[in-house]
């Protein structure tokens, strides 16, 4: 089913800030895409995208013992305090391209847990056995474009998945996840057939936005913010400037757009909340913390017709402000990951060790970069999510890294941050001491009640993991 929404406001009047330009006039985003494409092409020529022949299905618990989990060879993974419970290759998940990207999750009202696994040519759906952590392939939804590209992003509000892609004219796919329950009903868990869902009848297609780079979801307001994109209504040179393209999904079957927010130009990613932090005048307002290539940008988007930029904060070490997350519900601190500082050798990441930047956001109008945390491993950071004082970082070639950041209130410089676990899904660089490359893991989903974590690997497939380390030391 297609839904052609009428864009209520093409672009809210504002002065757009031009940011993220590389040295040759290209956008930094285009430069990063070229670097990634080069890394992936080389890895493909070396046979690393081997599918199920190279990376075999695993359904048995593989505990982390003596620093290793999994099978031997290319299926043996360095680890600490993280066990492996399941694995399916991208080929097992129906991808002809055998290449992964983003991942998100959904829990049904009956407590069943599902993963939505991003791939170059669509998304695959898996169910996690909440007793064993093993994975079952349920089906897939292919891309809505004839163009196959590397970038796809997924978020969930309620029972619906929202899927965007950098593919031309892809739009946003809206998929009712309850359909997964029909493929594998609770009374028939063994004898079922994975389903390829129809692009015409099994989803709603929001087409006004074209290509997108990321999908930002704010369940409290039923808003989807599609950000970035190389083509379509929200590309960098459009009136929307690649900013927050607003989609109201109060009725997922009839999404509507209140407009877009171009005030600070291209937004790579964001986290939006109903603010309850210490800056009193913004309490109970919808605030977005946006990662805008060269800044941390705070926006008040409560009034969709008149959003405002609260602050723009650059920082020492910036190469490409990529993504970040609030540390806890006090909304006093957030962590930011920069995607190019390690690759470009920018201080303090010039030694190649993953560097996470710490911001005191107690004053939304004047955030302060108070320090940074350096991982013991060499790698590029990509996506992180924080739960109860632990950040779950997908750091490309060094894999999933779990770091206790709960002490930030006691030491805002990050001096008491401590890595408490890891699972390295890219063993190819183990002997060299780590690789600063766009290989390994893209993202993870750590929010299941069962405690299982889904980790999506670019070359291999999806891992089901469980963290066995200690809890965070401090409470806010």
C-alpha positions, 0 to 999 in steps of 0.5 A: 500500500502506498501513502502519498502524504501532502507536505504541509510545510516544505521547509520552515523559514530559517537561516540554514547553516552550511556544515560538514564540507570536506576539503575538496568541496564534497560533503564529509558524508560523501567522503565517508561513504567513499571510504566505506565503499572502498573498505567493503570492496576490498573485504569482498575481494578478500572473500569476507562476505562468504555467506552461510558457507563461511559463517555457519548457523549456530544455535548452541550456547558458546560461553566466553572461556579463556577470552574466546567464544564460538567455533575455531578459525574465522568463527572464533571470537575474542570476548570478555564477559559476553557469551554467544547464544546464536548466529545466522548469516545474512545469507541464512536471512535471505539476503542475496547481497549478504551484507548487513547494516543497522538493527533494531528490536521489538517485543510483542504484547505477549513477550515474544522478542524479535529483531529487525536486521538491516541489510543492503537489500532489505530487512530480515526478521528473526525471533529470539528464543528467550530461554536459550538465545537461539535465533529463528528466521521468520521472514523478510521485507525487501527494499522499496527501490531498484537501487541497492545501497549500503545504508538502511536504518530502522526504528520502532514505535509501538507495533510498527517498524519504520525503515529508511534507506539511502536508496533513491526514492525509497521513502519510509517503509511502515511495517506492522510487526504483528504480522510476524506472529502470524508466520510463526504462531505460538501453537506451531513453533516448529513447522512454519515457513519464513515469509517474504512480505509483499511491498504492495500489501504488507506495508504502508509506503511513505514516499514524500521524503525520498532517501534518508540516512537515519531514522529517529523515533520519538515514541512519546510524541509519535514522531518519526524524524527522517534525517539526511539523505542524498536524494529526494525532498530532504537532500542536503541541497533541498529547502529541508537541507537534510535536517529533521524531516518530521513524520507524524505516525499517530496513525501509522496507516496514514502518516502525515508530515508537519514539515521539516527543520533546516535551521542547522542544516544536515542532521546525521542522527539525533535523540529526541525526548520530553525534557526533564533535566535541570534547564528549567525553561525547557522542561516538558518540551520536546528537545532533540539532541542532534549530531550535525557533522561538526557540532552537537546541536540542541533543538526545541521542536515542541512547536512544529511550525516554529522549532528553534536551535537552542545551541550549537556546540563544536568540540576539540577532536571533531572530524564527523559528529555522528551519533550519541545518547543521554547517559541517564534520565537526569539528562545532565550528560550525554556521550557523543561518538565521532566517526572520523576522528580515529581514521583522520588521526585527529587529537585526542583520537590520533592513536586510533583508539576509539574515543567517546566525547563527554558533554555536560548538558546541564545548561541546554543553551551552553553544553560543555565538552568535559572530557573523553573516554578512550577504549583499550582497542583500536577501532572506529566508533559507530553507534551506542545505547546506554542502559542503567549506567552501561553503554553498549557501543558498536565500534566497527572492527573491535565489535561490541564494547560495554563500558561503565559510564555511571561515574560521570556525575562524580568525574565528568572527565571520564576518568572513572569510565571502565570497560566491563565486557566486549565481543569482537565480531571481526577476528581478522585484525586480532593479530595486528592489534586492531584495525581502524576501518569500516568493517565489523559491527554496524549496530546493536540492540540491547533493550530486550527484557530477556537480556539478549543483545543482537549485534549486526555484523556487516560481513557475517550476520546477526549474533545473539549475545548475553552480557555476563559482567558486573552492573554499573558501579554508581547510580545517578 
